[in-house]
């Protein structure tokens, strides 16, 4: 019988970059086109649950009903800050170099919030329930970053 060898645990520091593209689907494509071309934010209304989700999706996350482009509704553009945090470290996947603020904004007319960057305000001046509005990029490309950030309503 062969003698058993015990190996020590070790780590390999390895970083993998994977460039990819994906199809956002009919709902996502309509959402991003409308955001890019009209600076309008769209949600999707599940008529069975009577809930509006943003960003829109093709299946209701509550009742699993199929949702269609005809269920799309304009929401916002203003909304309410539900929570927020200060990001103090930088990662390659972050849209900005730290420090910056992420918050969850629930747009008027929507039943769900979405994370996005908060700017034009000091962290210490933010509060849950604060009214927010989007700041759009001048040259939009059809991504969520066409909304440069949200800021407090003036």
N, C-alpha and C positions, 0 to 999 in steps of 0.2 A: 504494500500500500504506500502511495506517495505521501511524503511529508507535507503538511499544510503550511502555507506561508501567510502570515498576517501582515497586511499593509496598513500604513498610517493614512489617516484622512488627509486629503490635500485639496486645495482650491486652484482653479485655473482662472486667471483674470482675462476674460475674453469679451470683446465687444463686437456685436454683429450689426451691420447696417443692412436693412432690407428695403429697397425702393419698391414701391408698389402703387397701383392705381386701383380704384374700385368704382363700381357703379352704385350711385346713391339710390337707385330705384326711381320709379315714377314720382312718388311723393317727394323724395329728397331732391330730385332734379327740379321739380316745379318750385319747391321751397327756395333752392339756391338761385334759380333763374329770376324769380320774382324779387328776391333780395338784391341781386346784382343789377337788374334792369330797372326796377321801380322803387327800390329802397323801401319795400313793404315787407313786413314780417308775417308769415302765414303759420297758422296752426291747423289742426284737423279736428273736426267735431265728430265724436262717436254719438250717434243719435240714440243708441240703445242705453248707454251710460249717461248721456248728456254731459260729457266731459270734453274739454278742448285741450289737446296736447300740443306742445311745441318742444323741439321741432316735430313736424308731422311724421307719422309712420303709417304703414299700410295695414297694421293689425292693432286693434285696441289692446293695451296691456292689461286691462281689467276684465273684459268679457270675451276677448279674442274675436270680436266681430271684424270682418273685413272692412277696411275704410278705403274710400276712393277719392280721386281728384275732385269730384263734385262735393265732397265733404270738407274741402279746404275753406278756411275763413281767415280774414285779415284780423290780426290781433295787435295790441300795443298801439303805438310804439312805446308808450310809457308803461312802467310797471313798478313793482314793489320789491325792495331788497329783502330777501328772506333770511340770508345768512352770508357771512363773508370771512375771509381769512387772508393773512399777509403771507405771501410766498417769499422766503428769505434765502433760497438756494436756487441755483440755475441748473437746468437739465437741458439736454439737446432738444427734447420734445416740447419744451415750453415755448409759447409764442413770443415771449419777451425775456429779457435778462432781468434777474431779480435785483432789487425787490419790486414786487408788484402785487396787486390785490386781485383775488378771485372772489366772485360773489355769485349767489343764486338769485336770479331775477325772475319773478313771476309776472309776466306781462298782463296788462289789462285784457280781459276776455279769455285768458288761458287758465286752466286748472292745475298746470304743472309749471315748475320753474326750470331754468337751465343755467348752467355755469357759464360765466363769461368774465372778462377783465373789467375791473372798475378803475377809473382814472379821474383826473381833474378834481381830486379831493384827497385830503390827508386821512390816513387810516383812523386816527383818533377822532375824526369828525363824522365817521360813519355810524349809523345806527340801524338796527333791524326795523323794517317798516318804512324806511326812507324811500321817497319816490325817485325813480331813476328814468333816464332816457338814453337812447342809443346815439352814438356819434358814428357816422358812416364814413368809410374811406371815400376819397374823391374818385379814385380809379378802382372799381370793384371787379373781382375776378370770379365770383361765384363760389365763395367759401364762407364759412361762418365768420372769418376774420374780415369780411366786408363790413361787419360791425366792428369798428376799430376798438371800441370799448363802450361801456355805459358810464354815465356821470349823473350826479344829483340834478334833479329838475331845478332850473333857476327860479 
